Amino acid sequence: MSQTQTLLKRRAFLYALVTMPPALILAACAQQQPTVAPTITTQPTNIPSTAIPPTSVSTVQSATQAATTVPTIAAQLEPTPACGDTDDNPTPAQTEGPYFTPGSPERASLLESDMQGAKLVVTGIVQSTECQPIARALLDFWQCDDAGVYDNAGYTLRGHQFTDEQGRYRLETIVPGVYPGRTRHIHVKVQAPNNPVLTSQLYFPGEPRNRTDGIYNPALEMTLTENADGSKNGAFDFVLQV
């Protein structure tokens, strides 16, 4: 085809476009556009992670790392033990012994200046067999000193106190010494208001004489921890048959 014929055909085409109705022009243009299949962007389900595009894998990994590195409160805290079958048995009674003195002063601390012995703080609650705290329960403590000697003339290392509205008590004293025939222990009387008195003793875990003391009862052992300064913390909850 010559150049002159080509120019004539182009002029004829342009003339046809000018005289063609608009609807036919749009149809003709549409026929000139190539058909492109739509791109499916929805990710198929139940496919292995290797088939996921790199950006999606990165997103999933970031979310997984965030979930595993941020601790939850439930993972950090131990569940609170409930008062139940092992907690509502009455505290065993024990002998009063020969060294009880009535009329002790009301005080939560038995410590005195220049008193020898490792400091000891004993805390706990007084509760009923129904696991209810007992307010204003009386606790009367007495013990020997660091050398294993009782004050039978006065009130050294003797005193009584009352629980608060939540049944809690706190005793400041020293770790008692030992004397022939006995392991380390603290005497106590506990009484709910207008109820009988429970007389018992508290013991220390891991004491060599626990095995040879005929009065010792493992159910009366305190939970004991030692502090950096050599002082100790004991814990024991009393359960009264009320």
C-alpha positions as CSV (number, residue, x, y, z in Angstrom):
1,M,0.0,0.0,0.0
2,S,1.3,3.5,-1.0
3,Q,1.7,6.4,1.4
4,T,-1.0,8.3,-0.5
5,Q,-3.5,5.4,0.0
6,T,-2.7,5.3,3.7
7,L,-3.3,9.0,4.2
8,L,-6.6,8.7,2.3
9,K,-7.8,5.9,4.6
10,R,-6.8,7.8,7.7
11,R,-8.8,10.8,6.5
12,A,-11.8,8.6,5.8
13,F,-11.6,7.1,9.3
14,L,-11.4,10.6,10.9
15,Y,-14.3,11.8,8.8
16,A,-16.3,8.7,9.9
17,L,-15.6,9.5,13.6
18,V,-16.8,13.0,13.2
19,T,-20.0,12.0,11.6
20,M,-20.6,8.9,13.8
21,P,-23.1,9.1,16.7
22,P,-21.6,9.3,20.2
23,A,-22.9,5.9,21.2
24,L,-21.2,4.2,18.3
25,I,-17.9,6.0,19.1
26,L,-18.0,4.6,22.7
27,A,-18.7,1.1,21.5
28,A,-15.8,1.3,19.0
29,C,-13.4,2.5,21.7
30,A,-14.5,-0.3,24.0
31,Q,-13.7,-2.8,21.4
32,Q,-10.1,-1.4,21.2
33,Q,-9.5,-2.0,25.0
34,P,-7.9,-5.4,25.8
35,T,-9.9,-7.5,28.3
36,V,-8.0,-8.0,31.6
37,A,-9.0,-10.6,34.1
38,P,-9.8,-9.2,37.6
39,T,-7.1,-9.9,40.2
40,I,-8.3,-12.1,43.1
41,T,-6.9,-10.7,46.4
42,T,-8.8,-12.9,48.8
43,Q,-6.4,-15.3,50.5
44,P,-7.6,-19.0,50.2
45,T,-8.2,-20.7,53.6
46,N,-6.6,-23.9,54.9
47,I,-3.3,-23.4,53.0
48,P,0.2,-23.9,54.5
49,S,2.0,-20.8,55.8
50,T,4.6,-21.2,53.0
51,A,2.0,-20.3,50.4
52,I,1.2,-17.0,52.1
53,P,2.9,-13.9,50.5
54,P,6.0,-12.7,52.5
55,T,4.1,-9.6,53.8
56,S,1.4,-11.8,55.2
57,V,3.9,-14.1,56.9
58,S,5.6,-11.2,58.5
59,T,2.3,-9.8,59.8
60,V,1.4,-13.2,61.3
61,Q,4.8,-13.6,62.9
62,S,4.7,-10.2,64.5
63,A,1.2,-10.9,65.9
64,T,2.4,-14.2,67.3
65,Q,5.5,-12.7,68.9
66,A,3.5,-10.0,70.5
67,A,1.1,-12.5,72.0
68,T,3.9,-14.7,73.4
69,T,6.2,-11.9,74.7
70,V,3.5,-9.8,76.6
71,P,2.7,-11.7,79.8
72,T,-0.9,-11.8,81.0
73,I,-2.0,-11.3,84.6
74,A,-3.4,-14.8,84.7
75,A,0.0,-16.3,83.8
76,Q,1.8,-14.3,86.5
77,L,-0.5,-14.9,89.4
78,E,-1.0,-18.2,91.3
79,P,-4.6,-19.0,92.0
80,T,-5.6,-18.2,95.6
81,P,-6.1,-21.3,97.6
82,A,-9.7,-21.7,99.0
83,C,-10.4,-22.6,102.5
84,G,-11.6,-26.2,102.2
85,D,-11.0,-29.8,103.3
86,T,-7.4,-29.3,104.4
87,D,-7.9,-25.8,105.9
88,D,-11.0,-26.2,108.0
89,N,-9.8,-28.9,110.5
90,P,-9.6,-27.5,114.0
91,T,-6.2,-26.7,115.3
92,P,-5.0,-29.6,117.5
93,A,-4.8,-28.9,121.3
94,Q,-1.7,-29.5,123.3
95,T,-0.6,-29.5,126.9
96,E,-0.3,-26.2,128.7
97,G,2.9,-27.2,130.4
98,P,4.2,-26.0,133.8
99,Y,5.2,-22.4,132.8
100,F,1.9,-20.6,132.1
101,T,1.3,-17.4,134.0
102,P,-2.2,-15.8,133.8
103,G,-2.7,-12.0,133.6
104,S,-0.1,-11.3,130.9
105,P,0.0,-7.7,129.6
106,E,-1.8,-6.9,126.3
107,R,0.9,-6.3,123.7
108,A,1.7,-7.5,120.2
109,S,5.4,-7.2,120.7
110,L,7.3,-9.2,123.3
111,L,10.6,-7.6,122.4
112,E,12.6,-5.7,125.0
113,S,15.9,-3.8,124.8
114,D,19.0,-5.9,124.8
115,M,17.1,-9.1,124.3
116,Q,19.2,-11.8,122.8
117,G,18.0,-14.0,120.0
118,A,17.0,-13.8,116.4
119,K,14.0,-11.6,115.8
120,L,10.8,-13.4,114.8
121,V,7.5,-12.1,113.4
122,V,4.6,-14.5,113.4
123,T,1.4,-13.6,111.5
124,G,-1.8,-15.4,110.6
125,I,-5.6,-15.4,111.1
126,V,-8.0,-17.0,113.5
127,Q,-11.0,-18.5,111.7
128,S,-13.8,-20.9,112.3
129,T,-14.3,-24.4,110.8
130,E,-16.6,-22.6,108.3
131,C,-13.6,-20.6,107.1
132,Q,-15.0,-17.4,108.6
133,P,-12.5,-15.0,110.2
134,I,-13.0,-14.4,114.0
135,A,-12.8,-10.8,115.1
136,R,-11.6,-10.0,118.6
137,A,-10.3,-13.5,119.3
138,L,-7.9,-13.6,122.2
139,L,-4.3,-15.0,121.7
140,D,-2.1,-15.4,124.7
141,F,1.6,-16.2,123.9
142,W,4.4,-17.3,126.2
143,Q,7.8,-18.8,125.6
144,C,11.4,-19.3,126.9
145,D,14.2,-16.9,126.0
146,D,17.2,-17.6,123.7
147,A,18.9,-19.7,126.5
148,G,15.8,-21.9,127.1
149,V,14.7,-20.2,130.3
150,Y,11.2,-19.0,131.2
151,D,10.5,-15.9,133.2
152,N,8.4,-17.3,136.0
153,A,8.6,-14.2,138.2
154,G,7.5,-11.6,135.7
155,Y,6.1,-11.3,132.1
156,T,9.2,-11.4,129.9
157,L,8.3,-13.0,126.6
158,R,4.6,-13.2,127.7
159,G,1.7,-11.2,126.3
160,H,-1.8,-11.3,124.9
161,Q,-3.5,-9.6,122.0
162,F,-6.8,-9.6,120.0
163,T,-7.4,-10.2,116.3
164,D,-8.7,-7.4,114.1
165,E,-12.0,-7.3,112.2
166,Q,-10.5,-9.7,109.6
167,G,-9.3,-12.2,112.2
168,R,-5.6,-11.2,111.8
169,Y,-2.9,-11.2,114.4
170,R,0.8,-10.3,114.4
171,L,3.3,-11.2,117.1
172,E,6.8,-9.8,117.4
173,T,9.2,-11.9,119.5
174,I,12.4,-13.9,119.3
175,V,13.2,-17.5,118.2
176,P,13.0,-19.4,121.5
177,G,15.8,-21.6,122.7
178,V,15.7,-25.2,123.6
179,Y,15.9,-27.0,126.9
180,P,16.1,-30.7,127.9
181,G,13.4,-32.9,126.6
182,R,11.7,-30.3,124.3
183,T,12.2,-29.1,120.8
184,R,11.9,-25.4,119.9
185,H,8.3,-24.1,120.4
186,I,5.9,-21.3,121.4
187,H,3.0,-21.8,123.7
188,V,-0.4,-20.2,122.9
189,K,-4.0,-20.0,124.1
190,V,-6.6,-19.0,121.6
191,Q,-10.2,-18.1,122.4
192,A,-13.1,-16.9,120.2
193,P,-15.4,-14.5,122.1
194,N,-17.7,-16.4,124.5
195,N,-16.2,-19.7,123.5
196,P,-13.9,-22.3,125.0
197,V,-10.2,-21.8,125.1
198,L,-7.9,-23.7,122.8
199,T,-4.4,-24.4,124.4
200,S,-1.7,-25.4,121.9
201,Q,1.9,-24.9,120.8
202,L,3.6,-23.7,117.6
203,Y,6.6,-25.5,116.2
204,F,9.5,-24.7,113.8
205,P,10.2,-26.8,110.7
206,G,13.5,-28.6,110.2
207,E,14.4,-28.7,113.9
208,P,16.5,-31.8,114.8
209,R,14.6,-32.3,118.1
210,N,11.3,-32.5,116.3
211,R,12.0,-36.3,115.9
212,T,12.6,-36.9,119.6
213,D,10.0,-34.6,121.2
214,G,7.1,-36.7,122.4
215,I,4.7,-33.7,122.3
216,Y,5.7,-32.3,118.9
217,N,2.9,-32.4,116.2
218,P,3.8,-31.6,112.6
219,A,0.3,-30.2,112.1
220,L,1.4,-27.3,114.3
221,E,4.5,-26.3,112.3
222,M,4.7,-22.7,111.2
223,T,5.7,-21.8,107.7
224,L,9.0,-20.2,108.2
225,T,11.2,-17.9,106.0
226,E,14.5,-16.2,106.8
227,N,15.4,-12.6,106.0
228,A,18.8,-11.3,104.9
229,D,19.4,-9.7,108.3
230,G,19.0,-13.1,110.1
231,S,15.4,-12.3,111.3
232,K,12.6,-14.8,110.5
233,N,9.0,-14.6,109.5
234,G,6.5,-17.3,110.6
235,A,3.0,-17.9,109.5
236,F,0.2,-19.9,111.1
237,D,-3.6,-19.9,110.9
238,F,-5.7,-21.1,113.8
239,V,-9.0,-22.8,113.2
240,L,-11.4,-22.9,116.1
241,Q,-14.4,-25.2,116.6
242,V,-17.1,-22.5,116.6
